């Protein structure tokens, strides 16, 4: 039949068409694949989750912490600084074909798929290290197909843009090892107290097994599980030929020196300060929480790493970790207001409440220097003003109310001057003082010095009955350390965004002269006596190797020591959260913490005397009469006064009956002042 084609010819044409179609599809696939590869190569990877976290930096520019939902922080190290034993242990148990596959283990994925289909579940997985890294850096942990596709995309991009060594380094610095340790360096320090480059085979196998289940395989939580996992890792290393069976057996029997989890080195550094800055920048600098956690900000702070370490060590040494007794320490540079150290409690993991900011604690006698400064600045009283320390009933409010304080232990000293009253913390003298100068003036002075809490202007204010915070007390004492100049506390110096653009710069410290330098210095000299014989801080005087002034304070529920050097003003508070009364032993914890912290924080700073202002007169007086000491006075005392308030008459008790005579101010004052400068210098130099 014409036009009829044999079956073989039809089959041939169909085969040609099919082959052409297949070649066309192959070509399209190759072109599409090429386009996809080019797209993946030129498309930048998203910003890693950890790179979006804002960073908190100390005064040296070093990382303190990151702002994230989990507070995650890691120690970054180069691959060359990680033990090869740890690297091989990780590869043996997690991804043996890491150096051979392009980011995906096809055979492993097929095998896992068959196992899962047979068991009708998803017990088997075949994720490579690169896939795990992609998940950790860029994705959430939800199990959806969309996330799976993104994971594949990011895995391919990682393999295209980085070498195998770079991927392995990123993985080991990112993976979670439990108990807040991200990255192998953090984990090595946490569990063994050593750098990752010094890990042994047994230690490496233990750590390599943890990421599979950081809680289940934690040696702190489940040692039996951790040991079983360690053996599995060692067997895997034998199978890969990296170690021999004999080496594995030796490592299995090796006793691991795992360090205690709650040791001081494992505590999160400056946790309370981090939270304080978070609240500060969000409330006062208009930084949102989203910016903090995803904006990649760099927040430069005033925190001194040496001082912070000294503070945390002093608190750890001075507090009983098993007791409910709490503490707070804050230290400020009085010259510029920089917050140098902050410890808001003895254990951040147990309680995140920052006691440094608590405005519910009575300062007790630690408040008295503010009152005495008011008296000295008003020139109504001097260091030689005398009151009778005896049981006294005080009348106030136009005689409608009374107040009867008592001294600690019912110990009364009779007629004493201000210097002795400060050293002995005499309550009767303090109330006499506030009754003379007026509670309103004292409250006004406190406000000028940085006390923002409301103060009730009543006689008991002299004994610190109005609650304040340790932050306020440190700020107020900083005025005394800074020659009467107040500089508001500051924690944040500047903030930059992820691109390095400046978002905030703290204004230059603006000091305000709230009291004349001479008055601040006169009080400082008397407060130095707190650490001398007869003073309430004398028991820690052996620790202090530099000039320091301060004041203790004790109530039924609170114990304080607030003090300062020319470089640091520090408040230490100790007490219970629930208003429980403190014991005598509890009340003695604040002073050693203050002393140990101050000496450690300033160990590289030469001791300095407090600078003497121009309007200070130094002269020898007779301690009994309070008058200028004559040549025959057997017991002379060097005293300082605000110019114009110094005594002008000589003592006549030791002048053989001769009438008292007035001093010749110009010549005598100059000689005495010159002499006292030398005596001050010599005294501190020798000590």
C-alpha positions as CSV (number, residue, x, y, z in Angstrom):
1,X,0.0,0.0,0.0
2,X,1.4,3.4,-1.1
3,X,2.7,5.6,1.8
4,X,2.7,2.7,4.2
5,X,5.8,2.7,6.4
6,X,7.2,-0.5,7.9
7,X,6.9,-0.8,11.7
8,X,10.7,-0.6,12.1
9,X,10.8,2.8,10.5
10,X,8.1,4.1,12.9
11,X,9.9,2.8,15.9
12,X,13.1,4.4,14.7
13,X,11.4,7.8,14.3
14,X,9.9,7.5,17.8
15,X,13.3,6.6,19.2
16,X,14.9,9.6,17.6
17,X,12.1,11.9,18.9
18,X,12.4,10.4,22.4
19,X,16.2,10.7,22.3
20,X,16.0,14.3,21.1
21,X,13.5,15.1,23.9
22,X,15.7,13.5,26.5
23,X,18.8,15.4,25.2
24,X,16.7,18.6,25.3
25,X,15.6,17.9,28.8
26,X,19.2,17.1,29.8
27,X,20.3,20.3,28.2
28,X,17.6,22.3,30.0
29,X,18.5,20.5,33.2
30,X,22.2,21.3,32.8
31,X,21.5,24.9,31.9
32,X,19.0,25.2,34.9
33,X,21.5,23.5,37.1
34,X,24.3,25.8,35.9
35,X,22.0,28.8,36.5
36,X,21.1,27.5,39.9
37,X,24.8,27.1,40.8
38,X,25.7,30.5,39.6
39,X,22.7,31.9,41.6
40,X,23.7,30.1,44.7
41,X,27.3,31.3,44.3
42,X,26.6,35.0,43.7
43,X,23.7,35.1,46.3
44,X,25.1,36.1,49.7
45,X,24.3,34.0,52.7
46,X,22.0,35.6,55.2
47,X,23.5,37.1,58.3
48,X,24.1,34.3,60.8
49,X,21.7,34.2,63.8
50,X,24.7,34.6,66.1
51,X,26.0,37.6,64.1
52,X,22.7,39.4,64.5
53,X,23.0,39.4,68.3
54,X,24.2,42.7,69.8
55,X,27.5,42.6,71.7
56,X,28.3,44.1,75.1
57,X,31.9,45.3,75.3
58,X,33.9,46.3,78.3
59,X,36.1,49.4,78.7
60,X,38.9,47.6,76.8
61,X,36.7,46.7,73.8
62,X,36.6,43.0,74.8
63,X,33.3,41.0,74.6
64,X,31.4,40.6,77.9
65,X,28.3,39.0,76.6
66,X,25.8,38.9,73.8
67,X,22.2,40.0,73.9
68,X,20.0,37.1,72.8
69,X,17.0,35.2,74.0
70,X,19.2,32.6,75.6
71,X,22.2,34.8,76.6
72,X,24.3,32.6,74.3
73,X,28.0,33.4,74.2
74,X,31.0,31.4,72.8
75,X,34.7,31.5,72.8
76,X,36.0,31.6,69.2
77,X,39.2,29.7,68.3
78,X,41.0,28.8,65.1
79,X,40.9,25.2,63.9
80,X,44.7,25.0,64.4
81,X,44.0,25.7,68.1
82,X,41.7,22.7,68.5
83,X,43.1,19.3,69.4
84,X,43.3,17.0,66.3
85,X,41.9,14.3,68.6
86,X,38.7,16.3,69.2
87,X,38.5,17.0,65.4
88,X,38.8,13.4,64.5
89,X,36.4,12.3,67.3
90,X,33.8,14.6,65.9
91,X,34.2,13.6,62.3
92,X,34.2,9.9,63.3
93,X,30.9,10.0,65.1
94,X,29.1,12.8,63.2
95,X,30.3,12.8,59.5
96,X,33.0,10.3,58.4
97,X,32.7,11.3,54.8
98,X,33.0,15.0,55.5
99,X,35.9,15.6,53.2
100,X,34.5,13.5,50.4
101,X,30.8,14.7,50.0
102,X,29.7,18.1,48.6
103,X,27.6,18.9,51.7
104,X,25.1,16.1,51.3
105,X,25.7,12.4,52.0
106,X,23.5,10.8,49.3
107,X,24.2,7.2,50.3
108,X,23.5,8.1,54.0
109,X,20.3,9.9,53.1
110,X,19.1,6.9,51.0
111,X,20.0,4.4,53.8
112,X,18.2,6.6,56.4
113,X,15.1,6.9,54.1
114,X,14.9,3.1,53.8
115,X,15.2,2.5,57.5
116,X,12.6,5.1,58.3
117,X,10.2,3.7,55.7
118,X,10.7,0.2,57.1
119,X,10.1,1.4,60.7
120,X,7.4,4.0,59.6
121,X,9.1,6.7,61.7
122,X,11.9,9.3,61.5
123,X,14.4,7.7,63.9
124,X,17.3,7.8,61.3
125,X,18.9,10.9,60.2
126,X,21.8,11.6,57.8
127,X,22.7,15.2,58.3
128,X,26.2,16.2,57.5
129,X,28.2,18.7,59.5
130,X,27.6,21.3,56.8
131,X,23.8,20.7,57.1
132,X,24.0,21.0,60.9
133,X,26.0,24.2,60.6
134,X,23.4,25.7,58.1
135,X,20.6,24.9,60.6
136,X,22.4,26.4,63.5
137,X,23.5,29.6,61.7
138,X,20.5,30.5,59.7
139,X,17.4,28.4,60.5
140,X,14.9,27.7,63.3
141,X,14.3,24.1,64.5
142,X,10.8,23.7,63.1
143,X,10.4,20.5,61.0
144,X,8.8,21.7,57.7
145,X,9.5,21.2,54.0
146,X,10.2,24.9,53.6
147,X,12.9,24.7,56.2
148,X,14.3,21.6,54.6
149,X,14.6,23.4,51.2
150,X,16.2,26.4,52.8
151,X,18.6,24.0,54.6
152,X,19.6,22.4,51.3
153,X,20.1,25.9,49.7
154,X,22.3,27.2,52.6
155,X,24.2,23.9,52.8
156,X,25.1,24.2,49.1
157,X,26.1,27.8,49.5
158,X,28.4,27.0,52.5
159,X,30.2,24.3,50.5
160,X,30.6,26.7,47.5
161,X,31.8,29.7,49.5
162,X,34.0,28.1,52.2
163,X,36.7,25.4,52.3
164,X,36.1,22.2,54.3
165,X,38.5,23.5,57.0
166,X,36.6,26.8,57.3
167,X,33.3,24.9,57.6
168,X,34.7,22.5,60.2
169,X,36.1,25.5,62.2
170,X,32.7,27.3,62.1
171,X,30.9,24.1,63.2
172,X,33.2,23.5,66.2
173,X,32.8,27.1,67.3
174,X,29.1,27.1,66.9
175,X,27.8,23.7,68.2
176,X,26.1,23.5,71.6
177,X,27.8,21.4,74.3
178,X,25.3,22.0,77.1
179,X,25.1,24.2,80.2
180,X,25.5,27.4,78.3
181,X,28.7,26.4,76.5
182,X,28.6,27.2,72.7
183,X,31.7,26.1,70.8
184,X,34.4,23.6,71.7
185,X,36.6,26.2,73.5
186,X,33.8,27.2,75.9
187,X,33.0,23.5,76.5
188,X,36.6,22.5,77.1
189,X,36.9,25.3,79.7
190,X,33.6,24.4,81.3
191,X,34.2,20.7,81.8
192,X,38.0,20.5,82.0
193,X,39.3,24.0,82.7
194,X,41.7,23.8,79.8
195,X,41.9,25.1,76.2
196,X,40.6,22.9,73.4
197,X,44.1,22.5,72.0
198,X,45.2,20.6,75.1
199,X,42.4,18.0,75.2
200,X,43.4,14.3,75.7
201,X,41.8,11.4,73.7
202,X,39.5,10.5,76.5
203,X,38.4,14.1,77.0
204,X,37.9,14.6,73.3
205,X,35.7,11.5,73.0
206,X,33.6,12.7,75.9
207,X,33.1,16.1,74.4
208,X,32.5,14.9,70.9
209,X,29.6,12.8,72.1
210,X,27.7,15.6,73.9
211,X,26.2,17.6,70.9
212,X,24.0,14.6,70.0
213,X,22.0,15.3,73.1
214,X,23.5,18.1,75.3
215,X,21.2,17.3,78.2
216,X,21.0,13.5,77.9
217,X,24.8,13.0,77.4
218,X,25.9,15.7,79.9
219,X,28.4,14.4,82.4
220,X,26.9,16.7,84.9
221,X,23.4,15.4,84.4
222,X,23.9,11.7,83.3
223,X,27.4,10.5,83.7
224,X,26.4,6.9,82.8
225,X,25.0,8.1,79.4
226,X,28.1,10.3,78.8
227,X,30.4,7.4,79.4
228,X,28.5,5.1,77.0
229,X,28.5,7.8,74.4
230,X,32.3,8.2,74.9
231,X,32.9,4.5,74.2
232,X,30.8,4.7,71.1
233,X,32.9,7.7,69.9
234,X,36.1,5.8,70.6
235,X,34.9,2.7,68.7
236,X,34.0,5.0,65.8
237,X,37.6,6.3,65.8
238,X,38.9,2.8,65.7
239,X,36.7,2.0,62.8
240,X,38.0,5.0,60.8
241,X,41.5,3.9,61.6
242,X,42.5,7.0,63.4
243,X,43.3,5.2,66.7
244,X,44.1,1.6,67.6
245,X,41.9,-0.6,69.8
246,X,44.5,-0.5,72.5
247,X,44.4,3.3,72.5
248,X,40.6,3.2,72.7
249,X,40.8,0.8,75.6
250,X,43.3,3.0,77.4
251,X,41.1,6.1,76.9
252,X,38.0,4.2,78.1
253,X,39.7,3.4,81.4
254,X,41.2,6.8,81.9
255,X,39.7,8.7,84.8
256,X,38.4,12.1,83.7
257,X,38.9,15.1,86.0
258,X,35.6,16.9,85.3
259,X,35.4,20.1,87.2
260,X,32.5,21.2,89.4
261,X,29.8,22.9,87.5
262,X,29.2,25.7,90.0
263,X,32.8,26.8,90.4
264,X,33.5,30.5,90.2
265,X,35.1,30.3,86.7
266,X,31.9,28.9,85.2
267,X,29.7,31.8,86.4
268,X,28.5,34.1,83.7
269,X,30.6,37.2,83.9
270,X,29.0,40.6,84.7
271,X,25.5,39.1,84.3
272,X,23.8,41.7,86.4
273,X,25.6,44.5,84.6
274,X,24.5,43.0,81.3
275,X,20.8,43.1,82.5
276,X,21.3,46.6,83.8
277,X,22.6,47.9,80.5
278,X,19.8,46.1,78.6
279,X,17.2,48.0,80.7
280,X,19.2,51.2,80.4
281,X,19.5,51.3,76.6
282,X,15.8,50.2,76.1
283,X,14.4,52.7,78.6
284,X,16.6,55.7,78.2
285,X,18.3,55.4,74.8
286,X,15.2,54.1,72.8
287,X,16.9,50.9,71.7
288,X,14.2,48.3,71.0
289,X,14.4,44.6,72.1
290,X,14.4,43.6,68.4
291,X,17.4,45.8,67.8
292,X,19.2,44.3,70.7
293,X,18.6,40.7,69.6
294,X,18.8,41.1,65.9
295,X,20.5,44.4,65.1
296,X,24.1,43.4,65.5
297,X,24.8,46.4,67.7
298,X,28.1,47.0,69.5
299,X,27.5,48.5,73.0
300,X,30.7,49.9,74.5
301,X,30.5,50.2,78.2
302,X,32.5,51.5,81.2
303,X,33.0,48.1,82.9
304,X,36.6,47.5,83.9
305,X,37.3,43.7,83.4
306,X,40.0,43.7,86.2
307,X,37.6,45.4,88.7
308,X,34.7,43.2,87.7
309,X,36.8,40.1,88.3
310,X,38.0,41.4,91.6
311,X,34.4,42.2,92.6
312,X,33.1,38.7,91.7
313,X,36.0,37.0,93.5
314,X,35.5,39.1,96.6
315,X,31.8,38.3,96.7
316,X,32.5,34.6,96.1
317,X,35.1,34.6,98.9
318,X,33.0,36.6,101.3
319,X,29.6,34.9,100.9
320,X,28.3,31.5,101.9
321,X,26.8,29.9,98.7
322,X,24.5,27.7,100.8
323,X,23.0,30.5,102.8
324,X,20.0,32.7,101.7
325,X,22.0,35.8,102.6
326,X,22.4,38.1,99.6
327,X,24.7,40.9,98.6
328,X,25.2,43.7,96.1
329,X,28.4,45.6,95.1
330,X,28.8,48.5,92.8
331,X,31.9,50.5,92.2
332,X,32.2,53.9,90.4
333,X,35.1,56.0,89.3
334,X,34.3,59.3,91.0
335,X,36.2,61.4,88.5
336,X,34.0,60.6,85.5
337,X,31.1,58.5,86.9
338,X,32.1,55.3,85.0
339,X,30.6,52.2,86.6
340,X,33.6,50.0,86.9
341,X,32.1,46.9,88.5
342,X,28.7,45.5,89.5
343,X,27.7,42.4,91.3
344,X,23.9,42.3,91.9
345,X,23.9,39.0,93.9
346,X,26.0,36.0,94.8
347,X,24.6,33.7,92.2
348,X,22.9,34.9,89.0
349,X,21.7,31.5,88.0
350,X,19.7,31.2,91.3
351,X,18.4,34.8,91.3
352,X,18.5,37.5,88.6
353,X,17.3,40.2,91.0
354,X,19.9,43.0,91.0
355,X,20.3,44.1,94.6
356,X,22.5,47.1,93.5
357,X,19.4,48.8,92.3
358,X,17.1,47.8,95.2
359,X,15.7,51.0,96.8
360,X,14.3,49.2,99.8
361,X,17.4,48.9,102.0
362,X,18.1,51.1,105.0
363,X,21.7,52.4,104.9
364,X,21.9,52.8,108.7
365,X,25.0,54.6,109.9
366,X,26.4,54.6,106.3
367,X,24.2,57.6,105.7
368,X,25.8,59.6,108.5
369,X,28.6,61.1,106.4
370,X,26.0,62.9,104.2
371,X,24.7,64.5,107.4
372,X,28.1,65.4,108.7
373,X,29.1,66.9,105.4
374,X,26.0,69.1,105.6
375,X,27.1,70.3,109.1
376,X,30.7,70.9,108.0
377,X,29.7,72.7,104.7
378,X,27.4,75.0,106.6
379,X,30.3,75.8,108.9
380,X,27.9,75.3,111.9
381,X,30.2,72.4,113.1
382,X,33.7,71.2,112.8
383,X,35.6,68.0,113.5
384,X,36.1,69.3,117.1
385,X,32.4,70.0,117.8
386,X,31.4,68.2,121.0
387,X,28.2,66.5,122.0
388,X,27.5,64.3,125.1
389,X,27.0,60.7,124.1
390,X,24.4,59.6,126.7
391,X,20.8,58.3,126.6
392,X,18.8,61.3,125.3
393,X,15.1,62.0,124.6
394,X,14.8,64.3,121.6
395,X,11.8,66.5,121.0
396,X,10.8,67.7,117.5
397,X,7.8,68.9,115.5
398,X,7.3,71.8,117.9
399,X,7.6,69.4,120.8
400,X,4.7,67.3,119.6
401,X,6.8,64.3,119.0
402,X,9.8,62.6,120.7
403,X,12.6,60.3,119.5
404,X,14.9,58.3,121.8
405,X,17.7,56.5,119.9
406,X,20.3,54.3,121.6
407,X,23.9,53.3,120.8
408,X,24.9,49.8,119.7
409,X,25.3,47.6,122.8
410,X,24.2,50.5,125.0
411,X,27.7,51.9,124.9
412,X,27.9,55.6,125.6
413,X,31.2,57.6,125.3
414,X,30.3,60.8,127.1
415,X,31.5,64.1,125.6
416,X,33.1,63.3,122.2
417,X,34.1,65.3,119.1
418,X,32.8,64.5,115.6
419,X,35.9,62.6,114.6
420,X,35.4,60.1,117.4
421,X,31.7,59.9,116.8
422,X,32.2,59.0,113.2
423,X,34.9,56.3,114.0
424,X,32.7,54.8,116.7
425,X,29.4,55.3,114.8
426,X,27.8,57.0,117.8
427,X,24.1,57.4,117.3
428,X,23.4,60.0,120.0
429,X,26.0,62.3,118.5
430,X,24.4,61.9,115.1
431,X,20.9,62.8,116.2
432,X,22.3,65.8,118.1
433,X,23.9,66.9,114.9
434,X,20.8,66.6,112.7
435,X,18.8,68.4,115.4
436,X,21.2,71.3,115.2
437,X,21.5,71.7,111.4
438,X,18.0,70.5,110.5
439,X,16.8,67.3,108.7
440,X,15.6,69.3,105.6
441,X,19.1,70.5,104.9
442,X,20.4,67.0,105.2
443,X,17.8,65.7,102.8
444,X,18.7,68.5,100.4
445,X,22.4,67.7,100.5
446,X,21.6,64.0,99.9
447,X,19.6,64.9,96.8
448,X,22.4,67.0,95.5
449,X,24.8,64.1,96.0
450,X,22.8,61.7,94.0
451,X,20.2,60.2,96.4
452,X,17.0,60.0,94.4
453,X,14.9,57.9,96.8
454,X,12.5,59.9,98.9
455,X,13.9,60.8,102.3
456,X,11.8,61.6,105.3
457,X,13.1,64.8,107.1
458,X,12.9,63.5,110.7
459,X,15.5,63.0,113.4
460,X,15.9,59.3,112.6
461,X,17.1,60.2,109.1
462,X,20.5,60.7,110.8
463,X,20.6,57.0,111.5
464,X,19.8,56.0,107.9
465,X,16.1,54.9,108.3
466,X,15.0,56.1,104.9
467,X,15.7,53.3,102.3
468,X,18.1,53.9,99.4
469,X,19.9,51.7,96.9
470,X,23.6,50.7,96.9
471,X,23.9,52.5,93.5
472,X,22.7,55.8,95.2
473,X,25.1,55.3,98.1
474,X,28.1,54.7,95.8
475,X,27.2,57.8,93.8
476,X,26.9,60.0,96.9
477,X,30.2,58.8,98.3
478,X,31.8,59.5,94.9
479,X,31.1,63.2,95.5
480,X,33.4,63.0,98.6
481,X,36.1,61.3,96.7
482,X,35.9,63.8,93.9
483,X,36.5,67.0,95.9
484,X,32.8,67.8,96.3
485,X,32.0,67.4,92.5
486,X,29.2,65.2,91.5
487,X,29.4,63.3,88.2
488,X,26.3,61.2,87.4
489,X,27.0,57.4,87.1
490,X,27.4,56.2,83.5
491,X,27.5,52.7,82.1
492,X,27.2,53.1,78.2
493,X,29.8,55.1,76.4
494,X,28.7,54.5,72.8
495,X,26.6,52.3,70.5
496,X,27.3,51.4,66.9
497,X,25.2,49.4,64.5
498,X,26.3,46.3,62.5
499,X,27.8,48.6,59.8
500,X,29.9,50.6,62.4
501,X,27.7,53.7,62.2
502,X,27.5,55.6,65.5
503,X,24.0,55.5,67.0
504,X,24.8,57.0,70.4
505,X,27.7,58.7,72.1
506,X,27.6,59.6,75.8
507,X,28.0,63.3,76.5
508,X,31.2,64.3,78.2
509,X,31.0,64.0,82.0
510,X,29.6,67.3,83.4
511,X,30.6,67.6,87.0
512,X,28.6,69.8,89.4
513,X,30.2,71.3,92.4
514,X,27.7,70.4,95.1
515,X,29.9,71.2,98.1
516,X,33.1,73.0,98.5
517,X,36.3,70.8,98.2
518,X,37.5,71.8,101.7
519,X,34.4,70.4,103.4
520,X,34.6,67.1,101.4
521,X,38.3,66.8,102.4
522,X,37.7,67.5,106.1
523,X,35.1,64.8,106.2
524,X,37.3,62.4,104.3
525,X,40.1,62.8,106.8
526,X,37.7,61.9,109.6
527,X,36.3,58.9,107.6
528,X,39.8,57.6,107.3
529,X,39.6,57.0,111.0
530,X,36.9,54.4,110.5
531,X,39.7,52.0,109.4
532,X,42.0,53.0,112.3
533,X,42.2,51.8,115.9
534,X,38.8,52.3,117.5
535,X,37.0,52.6,114.2
536,X,34.2,50.2,113.1
537,X,36.2,49.1,110.1
538,X,39.4,48.6,111.9
539,X,39.3,44.8,111.6
540,X,39.9,45.0,107.8
541,X,42.6,47.6,108.1
542,X,45.3,45.0,107.7
543,X,43.9,44.3,104.2
544,X,44.0,47.9,103.1
545,X,47.4,49.0,101.8
546,X,46.3,52.5,100.6
547,X,44.5,55.6,101.9
548,X,40.8,54.8,102.1
549,X,37.8,56.5,103.7
550,X,34.5,54.9,104.4
551,X,31.7,54.1,106.8
552,X,30.0,51.0,108.0
553,X,26.2,50.8,108.5
554,X,24.1,48.2,110.3
555,X,20.4,47.8,110.8
556,X,18.3,44.8,111.9
557,X,18.1,43.7,108.3
558,X,21.0,45.3,106.5
559,X,24.8,45.6,106.7
560,X,26.9,48.0,104.7
561,X,30.3,49.3,104.0
562,X,30.5,52.2,101.7
563,X,33.9,53.7,101.0
564,X,36.3,55.3,98.6
565,X,39.8,56.0,97.4
566,X,40.7,58.8,94.9
567,X,40.0,56.3,92.1
568,X,36.9,54.3,93.3
569,X,33.8,54.8,95.3
570,X,32.2,51.5,96.3
571,X,29.1,50.4,98.1
572,X,28.7,46.8,99.5
573,X,25.4,45.7,101.0
574,X,24.6,42.4,102.7
575,X,21.1,41.2,103.8
576,X,18.2,38.9,103.2
577,X,15.6,39.3,100.5
578,X,12.6,38.7,102.7
579,X,13.3,41.2,105.4
580,X,14.8,38.6,107.7
581,X,17.0,39.9,110.5
582,X,20.7,39.5,110.0
583,X,23.0,37.9,112.6
584,X,26.1,39.4,114.0
585,X,28.2,37.2,111.7
586,X,26.1,38.3,108.7
587,X,26.7,41.9,109.6
588,X,30.5,41.4,109.4
589,X,30.6,40.2,105.8
590,X,30.4,43.6,104.0
591,X,33.7,45.1,105.2
592,X,35.9,42.2,104.1
593,X,34.2,42.1,100.7
594,X,34.9,45.9,100.3
595,X,38.5,45.6,101.4
596,X,39.4,42.6,99.3
597,X,37.7,44.1,96.2
598,X,39.3,47.5,96.6
599,X,42.8,46.2,97.0
600,X,42.5,43.7,94.1
601,X,40.9,46.1,91.8
602,X,43.6,48.7,92.4
603,X,46.6,46.3,92.8
604,X,48.3,47.9,89.7
605,X,47.6,51.4,90.8
606,X,50.1,53.2,93.1
607,X,48.5,54.3,96.4
608,X,47.5,58.0,96.4
609,X,46.7,60.3,99.2
610,X,43.5,62.4,98.9
611,X,44.4,65.8,97.4
612,X,44.3,68.6,99.9
613,X,42.3,71.6,98.7
614,X,43.5,75.2,99.1
615,X,40.9,76.2,101.8
616,X,42.0,73.5,104.2
617,X,43.8,74.5,107.4
618,X,45.8,71.8,109.2
619,X,46.9,72.4,112.7
620,X,47.7,70.7,116.0
621,X,45.1,70.9,118.7
622,X,44.8,69.8,122.3
623,X,42.2,66.9,122.2
624,X,40.8,67.7,125.6
625,X,40.1,71.4,125.2
626,X,39.7,71.5,121.4
627,X,42.0,74.5,121.3
628,X,45.3,75.0,119.5
629,X,48.0,72.9,121.1
630,X,50.6,74.9,123.0
631,X,54.3,74.0,123.3
632,X,53.6,72.4,126.7
633,X,50.6,70.3,125.6
634,X,51.7,66.6,126.0
635,X,49.1,65.0,123.7
636,X,48.8,66.9,120.4
637,X,46.5,65.8,117.6
638,X,46.7,66.9,114.0
639,X,43.3,68.1,112.8
640,X,42.0,69.7,109.6
641,X,39.4,72.4,109.2
642,X,37.7,74.4,106.6
643,X,39.5,77.7,106.5
644,X,37.8,80.1,108.8
645,X,36.5,77.4,111.2
646,X,39.8,76.5,112.8
647,X,40.3,77.3,116.5
648,X,42.0,80.6,117.2
649,X,43.0,80.2,120.9
650,X,45.7,78.2,122.4
651,X,45.1,75.7,125.2
652,X,45.8,77.2,128.6
653,X,45.5,74.0,130.6
654,X,49.2,73.3,130.1
655,X,50.5,76.8,130.2
656,X,51.4,77.0,133.9
657,X,48.4,79.1,134.7
658,X,49.1,81.8,132.1
659,X,46.0,83.1,130.4
660,X,45.1,81.7,127.0
661,X,46.3,83.6,124.0
662,X,45.1,84.0,120.5
663,X,47.1,82.5,117.7
664,X,48.7,84.7,115.1
665,X,46.7,83.2,112.1
666,X,49.0,84.1,109.2
667,X,52.3,82.9,110.4
668,X,51.2,80.0,112.6
669,X,48.7,78.5,110.1
670,X,51.3,78.6,107.4
671,X,53.9,76.7,109.5
672,X,51.4,74.2,110.7
673,X,49.9,73.6,107.2
674,X,53.4,73.2,105.7
675,X,54.2,70.8,108.5
676,X,51.0,68.8,108.1
677,X,51.6,68.3,104.3
678,X,54.9,66.7,105.1
679,X,53.4,64.6,107.9
680,X,50.6,63.4,105.6
681,X,53.0,62.4,102.9
682,X,55.4,60.7,105.2
683,X,52.7,58.9,107.0
684,X,51.2,57.4,103.8
685,X,54.7,56.7,102.3
686,X,55.8,54.7,105.3
687,X,52.5,52.7,105.4
